[in-house]
Amino acid sequence: MRTFDPTVHNKIANHPDVVRSLEWKPEDHPETDGWLLFGNLTDDPANYWLLHNEAETLAMIFEWSMPGAVQMHTMSLPGTRGKVMMRDAKELLREMFVEHGAETIWGQAPLHNRQARMFNRLIGGRSCGFGHHHVAGDVEYFRNNRADWLCDHGSVPLDK
């Protein structure tokens, strides 16, 4: 569900295991006392959609890239892996396509992060090449387009 309150995103991002995986260095951010905070994104609802699952263990940020296209960023609490996470992630993707009008959802996963790359595949992402990101290093790009994704995932109930 979309939210305009960053509390869940902040909670997940600042879990010690998650913040470490995001390569956030608290000592470099005295302006927030070291916390990774997303309140600024909720101030810009035309360019950022913050969604999370009901259990508040999975949070996604969709960032406007161009008309109809958003980049997906995902984080979850440790222990939120497996079928439940995949189901919830697919529900949030469906919401972006159906309720918020996304035509294309894309993402990039660092090549060294095998779990992130597998996650993108399991939620229906199609690999569309490789590149280099100035922070993450070498990455694999993934994309989902509305018509194909809804054809593959939208007309049948998601695994509960």
N, C-alpha and C positions, 0 to 999 in steps of 0.2 A: 504494500500500500504506500502511496505517496505521502510524504510528510513534509511539513514546513518547520519542524522542530528537529534540530540536529542531535538531540540527546542520544539516540540509539547509535547513530553513526560515530559520535564522539566516544561513546562507551566501548564500542567494538574496536575502533582504531587505536585507542590508548591501552588496550589490553597488552601486557608486556610482550607476549609472543607475536601479536599482530603488529604492533608498532615497530618491532625489530624487523619483521619481514617486509615492512614498507620502507625500510632504510631511512626512517625518520630519526634524526639525532636530537633528542630533547635539549641537549646543551647548546645547540645552534639556534634555539628559539626562545630567548629570554622574554620576548614580547608576549608569549603565551604561557610563561612559566614552564616551558617544555612540552605543553600539551599540543596534540594535533587536533585542531578544531575546525568544524565545517559550517559554523554559523554564517559566514560570509556567503556561502553558496545558497542558503535559503533566502538571502536578500536579492537573488537574481533568478527568479523562477522561470524566466523565459529561456535561460541558458543552462539551468541545472535542475534535474529531477532527482530527489533523494527518495529512495524506496527501501523498505525493509520488510522482512517477514513478520508474521504475528508473534513468533517466539522471541523476536528481537535478538536473533543469533546470526542473521545474515543481513548485510546492508549493501546496497548497490547505489552508485552515483552514475547518472547518465548525463553526459556533458555535450552540449550542442556543438556540432562540428561544421555543419552546413545545413541548408533547408532539408528536412526529412532525415538527416543522419545524426546519430548521437554515438559518442564513445562511451563504453561501459567500463566502470571500475567496480571491483567486487572485493569485499572483505567479510570474513566470518570469524566467529569465536572458535577457538580450538575445540575439537569434539563435535563440530557441526558438519562433519563430512558425510559422504555417502548419499544414499537414496533420498533422505529427507532434504538435504541441501540441494540436490539436483531438482527435486520437485519444486521446492520453494523458489529457486533461481528461475526455473521455467515459468512459474506463475508470474514472477516480476517481469520477465521478458514479454510474456503475453500482455501484461498490463501496459507496458510501453508501446507495443504494437497496436493494441486495440483501443485503449483509453486515451493515450497521449499522442497518437498519430505518427510514431516513428516508422519510417520506411526502411531504414537500414540501421542496424546496431552493430558496431564494430569494436574491436579491442585489440590490445597487443599484450603479449605475455613474454617475459624474458626467457630466452632460450634455456638458461640454467634452471628455470622454475618449471620442472616437469609437471608438477601438480596443477599449476595454473593453465598450462597448455592442455592438459587432459580435461580439466574442468570446461574450458572453452569448447572442446570437441563434444563432451557429454551433454552440454546444454544446446547443442545443435549448431555451433559455430563451424564455419568452413574455412579451412586454411586458405589464405590468399597471398602468401608470400612472406618474405623476411626483410628485415631492415635493421636500422640502428636508432636507438632512442638516446638522447643526450644524458639521461639519468640512469635508465634501466640497462643500457648496453644493447647487445644484440637481442632482437625480438622476433617473434612470429606474429603475423597479423591474422585476425579472424574476423569474419563478418557473418551476419544473419540478415537476410532481407525478408520483409514482411510476408510476401506471398509464399515463398518457399518454406519459411519457418512455420507459418500457420498451416500450410498444407501438411507438413511433417508432424507438427506438435499441437496445432490449435483445434483440430476437429475431434479429437478423442480426449477423454479424461486423462489428466496427468496421473502417474502412479502415486497413489496415496499411501 
